[in-house]
Amino acid sequence: MAIDGKMFVVLLFVLFLIEQAKISYCYDCNGLVLNGPEADGAYISGGCGQPVVDWRLGKDSIENLQQILRKGNVHVRLRGQGTLALPEKCLGPLGPNVTMDGTKGRIRITGPKFVHLGPKSRNILITGLCFSFNENAIDMTDGGEKVWVTRNTFYNTSFGSPTAFRGYDKGRTRGTREIHLSRNWYGPSRFGPGFFGGIDHASVYLNYMVDIGTRTPSVNTGRFHVCNNVIEGWDLGFQSHCYAHNLIEKNLMIVKEGWKSRPIFAGPLRGGDDTCGDDYERSTICWKDNKIVGNKSEIALLSGANKHMVKFDCDWELPFEPLPCKKIPQDTDKFRDLVRKMAGVPNHWCDFE
């Protein structure tokens, strides 16, 4: 039977509706029904549509969890209440199409590292987890593509969570790209999130960072959109290295007594030539419509020994569609409270001990 033009158009429309229904279902099955765009990571489905596995603290073994995550193609729900203390070796590397969902339990994760992403770790969603006293809770140093980290709480981390790496490493190139952090709670902690190496496409959106020593975030060699975050109390804030291009806009920074409160810091980057090549410190920042409140009489926007290597320039474009960031309102307390409420594990049960 021949298909005329009108029938062909109708068929295309039906197929489009089916695909949209699949997307909506994915949001539903991950427990992340969206009322409008949450972040660029919203298109990452993780283990949606894959078998759902309940892992129970105190009943199921860490070895069992390791096998499940390495195989991939799964939606893992961590259930139970208590502390999961991991040994020196972390879980992973994750397989493809994985959701790690902590919203069905109240498990505090401690230990040097929690989960490791490798070359096969593609389409990963991590949500509802509580991390404390971790060196690097989510380690992306060896890979990870299309990763969305949302509604998690990180505090007392000694290196930065998550840490993503791609780029120069003594001649090897690793494939970490498309990383999105949204609605997470960072701090109190020595470090915030870090992206160490080139990321093709990254967003840091609607996160709450409190009492952070450094990295809000720290980035190098890539393209980043950092917006609508609240940083309340910090020493050394945004850091940019290695030819990174950053659109940093519409963030709220709240100065607190006893903190250095340096918005952009350009210090030496460890690793030198092995990490980013010869001219490793140069980067570009588009700084737009950010608001700094509090006692800022002695604050310089840019500081650090290598501040001459940072260029302020907005005459360039991100290679992806920017997030729908909102301008910081006059009532900054209301905006701060809204971001705080949305950030971290649901119901904010992950307290700071």
Disulfide bonds with the S-S distance in Angstrom:
Cys130-Cys350 1.96
Cys227-Cys325 1.89
Cys242-Cys276 1.93
Cys286-Cys314 2.04
